[in-house]
């Protein structure tokens, strides 16, 4: 025997099927749009400027190493514009700070706190002198070359730089020249 379904039930079921179908279609379309947007974002990131791919270099602030007392290790870096240098407080009593007169024109200065790490981005090509303020007179300095501009042999050391720091800068330049940097 065949029983007929009430018309209201049939109409409600049909609306449910249509609604269910449109929901599936909406989710399929939104998934497609999301995937398309994600691919577009990846394509844009691949063509982003160099700082998006910048490298972070680590420099230790030490009491002593093979080069003598109060060194940065390494004491010379040749990096790309946009790279960052993270100064690590390995031993107590040190900081990293820029040296006035030993940076490219318009480059921002920086000064880290004693016993704290500092991360500095180097955007402008050129030579940067870095010092540990408490041990500057003892020669605790380093040299950072950014880009392919002048090398360590062309560095200009201001006359107010302490004698021990000047001596260390000349040693750094000689080692860099021997290494072909």
N, C-alpha and C positions, 0 to 999 in steps of 0.2 A: 504494500500500500504506500502511496505517495502522499506526503504531507507538504503543503505549501508553506513557505516561510512568510511571516508577516511583512508587508511592504516597508514598514519603518526599519526593521532589522536589515533588510536588503540595502536600503539607502545608506544606513549607518555603516555597514560593512564596505560599501563601495567608497564612501568618503575616507574610511580608514586605509583602504588600499591605495587610493590616490595620494593621501597624505604621506603614507609610508614610502611610496615611490618618490615623491618630491623631496623628502628628507634624505633618502639615499643619494639622489641626484645632487642635492646641495652639498652633502659631505664629500662626494666624489669631486665636485667642482672646487670646493674649498681646499681639499688636499692637493689638487693640481695647482691651484694658485699659490699655496704655501711652498710647494716644491719649486715652482718657477721663481718665486721671490728668493728662496734660498740659493738657487743657482746664480741668480743675478748678483746677490750679495758676495758670493765667492768669486765671481768674475771681477767684480769691482775691487775686492781685496787683493787680487793678484796683480792689479795695476796701480796699487797705492804707492805713494812716494816712499823712498828708502827708509825713513825713520820707522815705518811699520815693521821693517825687518831688521832694525838696529840690534847690534850685539851689545851685551853688557860685559865689561871687562872687570876683573877683580884685582885690587891692589892691596897688599897687606902693609900695615904700619907696624914696624918691628923695632925692638931695641938693638938687635944686632943680626947680621947675616954675613955671608962671605965677602961682601964689599966693605964691611966695617960697621961701626956703631951708627945707630939712628938712621936706618934706611927705609925707603919705600921698596916694596918688592912686587913686581919689577919696578925699576926706577926710570924705565923708558918704555913708552907705548907708541905705536903708530896705528892709529885707528881711522875709521871712516867718519865723515860728517854725519851727525845724528846718533852715533854710538854713545853709550853711557859708560862711566867708570864708577864702580862701587868701591869706596875706600873702606877697608875692613879694620876695625879696631882690635887687632890680634893681641897687642900688648898695651898695658895701661899708660895713660899720659900723652896720647897722641891725638892729632886731628889733621884734617886736610883743608888747605885754604889756597886760593889763587894768590899769585905774587903780582903786586901792582907793577905795570910796565912790562910784564912778560905774558901778554895775551894779544890776540888780534884786536885791531881797532873795533870797538863796539861790543866785544864779547862780555857777557855778564860775569861779575866776580862772584865768588862763593867762599863761605867759611863754615866748616863743620864744627860741632861741639867736641870738646875733649872727651875721649873714650866712647864716642858714638860713631856709628857708620853713617856715611853720607853717599848718596848716589847723584852724580852730576852728568848731565847731557852736554856733549860738546858738538855744537851745530856749525860753528864757523871754522873754515880751514885756517891753519896756521900752527904756531908753536905756543904752548901753554906751560908756564912754570908753576909748579905746585910745591907748597911748603907745609911742614908741621910747625905751627907757630911757636910752641914751647921749645922746640929743638932746631929752629931755623939757624941760629948762630953756630950750631954744631954741624951744620951742613945737611940737615934732613930735608932734601928736596928731590923732586923728580921732574921729568920732562915728558910732555904729551904732544905728539905731532898728529894733527888732524888733517886728513886729506893728503894731497900730493904737492902741497906748497913747499916752502923752504924747509930744508932738513936741519938737523941739529948743528951742523957746521956753520949755518947762517944765523944762529941764535944771537940775539942782542941781550946781554946781561946788564941791567941797570947798575950804575956805580954804587948805589946804596945797598945792594945785596951783600950780606956778610961774606968775608973772605973764605970761610969754610964752605959756604954754599956755592960760591963761584968755583972753587976747586972741584967740588962734586959735580957741578954742571959740566965742566970741561972733561972730567972722567967719563960721565955719561955720554957726551958727544963723541969721545974717542972710541968707546965700546960700540956705539951705534954705527960709526963709520967703518970699523973693522968688520962688523956683521953685515955691512952693506945696506943698512936701513937709512 
